[in-house]
């Protein structure tokens, strides 16, 4: 509900630490964010959820078509 406040804080950050503090508000959880600073620092933030496959299948299994007829893979 406070996404605009977070974007405002991100846009007004004067340092990478201030920008990170703004990101910690966790009000914009669905975007990649890239920020650079005058001190040659780069921040790359992935705000997505990575699924936990709990050891089911291999990488090649998950790259293919996964059966959807069971909740085991949901």
Buried (B, 14 or more C-beta within 10 A) or exposed (E): EEEEEBBEBBEEBEEBEBBBEBBEBEBBEEEEBEBEBEEEEEEEEEEEEEEEEEEEBEEEEEEEEBEEEEEEBE
